[in-house]
């Protein structure tokens, strides 16, 4: 059996209820833009999940739950790039984290991946019956009914949050009594620190290595208690592609991307591939072509003067940065630049695809926002 449609015609809760009632076994894929999440079911029970969202990769989740430090992730990622192997195995073999902690965090991540789907309002879905599960899947067993109840609660909470926090571009300022909340937890202190730096919701989300729902829950509670208040909303960052390119078909975009790769212009190719994936996120041809373009792009950049060991620093003042039209991802990249981390380390700790992070660093270098020490 194959079932497909959009969340406008069938919600996540209805999907899970239908699959649980029919005691279905297989993979439910849900895609929005370039992000694809998968829920694995066995006899109607949820037994695992997967996501290509970089924020939900193992290293980022371990950071969020305080199981490892950024320098430990940087070290492990360096070994991973040089020698291969599973990141979790590298981290545990070096004594940075126990296997028990990894299993616990992966189980929590599985549920968070599913819960996050409930606040998606536009996405495509497909259920593939008897689709084989990944060999390295961490198995859980959760009744769909309990997940549905928690998911519906999140929908209601998300609506409340959005009454105050209208978008991910909202930023805040500290309230008069904010200091009394600094002793609540390390996470709250980090939120207040990011608010003081006038970061947007999206930037705070990246800095906490967490989901938009969890970040907004923390921010909403602090607004409700008077610790912070909404200060404004930044303009949207300019699009990566010319408007006319966005209207092209996926077939046209991929054909042009291949030409750009052959012309040794993987940067332009990536822009076209991203546009294609926005239209068809599950397009296997586009995903394979993206991997090829990313490898060529990174090899090209690192072969033309920028080294993975290059240490970058910010050249402009905070006042000048306010006039730069930067997106939240670029803002996050800038927040990791302290004049000590090299490019390789920055790629390790950013919750984005490495090629995307490198493209942002290169753009900021070309714009004289960053310089090499």
C-alpha positions, -999 to +999 in steps of 0.1 A: +000+000+000+012+035-008-005+066+006+004+101-003-009+137+000-004+169+019-010+179+055-037+203+044-058+173+034-048+149+062-031+160+094-002+143+112-026+131+140-051+117+114-022+099+096-008+083+127-043+073+139-051+057+105-018+038+104-021+027+140-057+015+136-046-005+105-016-020+123+006-009+094+043-015+091+064+008+069+079+043+066+059+076+068+079+103+050+069+140+056+088+167+037+087+205+039+111+224+018+145+206+019+137+190+053+125+154+052+115+135+083+106+098+085+086+079+111+090+041+112+060+020+122+057-017+130+023-033+135+009+002+142+035+011+168+061+039+163+095+022+165+119+050+153+124+081+132+149+099+112+155+135+099+179+153+076+175+185+096+211+194+107+197+207+141+185+171+147+218+154+140+234+135+168+262+160+176+237+189+178+213+170+200+241+159+224+252+196+226+216+207+234+212+182+262+246+191+277+261+157+271+292+171+253+309+204+249+315+222+216+353+216+217+346+178+221+323+179+191+349+198+171+376+171+180+353+142+172+342+158+139+378+162+128+384+125+134+352+116+116+362+136+085+397+121+085+389+084+093+352+080+089+332+059+114+301+068+134+302+100+154+286+084+184+313+057+185+341+083+182+326+103+211+321+074+234+355+058+226+372+091+237+352+091+269+333+122+260+299+106+265+286+071+275+267+048+252+238+049+277+236+087+273+237+084+235+208+059+235+188+080+259+193+112+238+185+093+205+153+081+220+144+116+231+153+129+196+130+103+180+100+117+199+110+153+193+113+147+156+077+134+156+063+161+179+078+188+157+058+175+127+025+185+145+033+222+141+040+219+104+011+234+085+023+228+049+041+196+039+038+165+016+036+130+030+040+095+017+036+062+034+055+032+020+043-001+034+069-027+044+098-003+036+129-017+052+141+001+083+177+015+085+202-009+099+215+016+125+180+027+137+177+031+175+144+012+182+118+025+206+082+013+210+056+040+215+018+038+211+006+062+184-022+073+207+001+088+233+021+106+206-011+120+191-022+134+224+011+151+231+012+164+195-023+180+197-012+197+230+018+212+211-006+225+183-025+244+210+006+257+227+021+267+194-010+288+186-005+306+220+032+312+214+024+327+179+001+353+194+031+369+211+060+357+190+047+363+155+077+349+135+112+335+138+125+370+129+112+385+162+139+398+186+136+409+223+150+431+250+155+425+287+129+435+312+135+454+344+136+423+366+155+399+343+183+393+368+161+373+391+158+346+365+195+340+359+196+314+386+168+292+372+190+271+349+219+272+325+195+271+296+176+302+308+208+321+313+218+313+278+184+325+265+188+358+284+224+362+271+212+358+236+183+382+242+208+408+255+227+404+222+194+412+203+193+378+186+162+367+168+141+336+176+158+317+148+193+327+160+184+317+196+171+284+183+204+277+165+224+288+196+205+264+219+207+236+193+170+230+198+137+230+180+116+262+173+089+248+196+112+245+226+129+278+220+095+296+217+083+279+248+112+293+268+108+328+253+071+329+258+074+319+294+100+347+300+078+372+282+049+361+304+069+366+335+082+400+325+118+390+322+119+400+285+097+417+260+093+417+223+113+446+208+107+442+171+111+421+140+140+421+115+134+423+078+136+391+058+170+384+043+172+387+005+165+355-015+195+334-026+182+332-062+169+357-087+131+356-088+129+343-124+150+313-114+125+304-087+098+299-114+117+273-134+108+237-132+128+212-113+139+195-145+152+228-159+170+238-126+188+204-124+198+205-160+213+240-155+229+228-122+247+200-141+260+225-166+273+247-138+291+217-122+307+208-155+318+245-159+334+242-124+309+266-108+294+245-080+283+276-060+258+285-087+248+249-091+240+247-053+217+277-056+198+260-084+197+227-066+183+243-034+156+259-055+147+225-070+146+209-036+123+237-024+098+225-050+104+188-047+123+180-014+121+143-019+136+144-054+163+117-053+181+131-083+183+166-067+196+152-035+223+132-052+233+162-073+235+183-042+260+159-026+282+161-057+280+199-059+288+202-022+319+181-025+331+200-055+323+234-038+342+226-006+372+212-026+372+244-047+370+268-018+397+250+002+418+248-030+417+285-037+434+300-006+410+294+023+422+266+045+402+245+070+427+257+095+423+294+087+412+314+118+386+340+109+377+372+127+349+398+125+362+430+108+332+453+114+318+468+146+285+457+162+269+490+150+280+482+114+266+447+117+232+460+124+231+476+089+241+444+072+211+424+058+220+391+074+197+361+077+195+342+110+218+315+098+245+340+089+239+356+124+245+322+140+277+317+120+289+351+132+281+342+168+306+313+166+334+335+154+356+346+183+390+350+167+401+316+180+381+289+161+393+279+127+370+272+097+369+235+103+358+240+139+331+264+129+317+239+104+316+213+132+295+233+156+270+249+132+237+231+128+237+235+090+250+214+061+288+220+060+287+233+024+260+258+034+280+271+063+311+274+041+291+294+016+281+318+043+316+322+055+329+328+020+301+354+014+310+372+046+347+372+037+339+386+003+317+413+019+346+423+042+325+414+072+350+387+081+388+385+075+415+358+079+439+362+108 
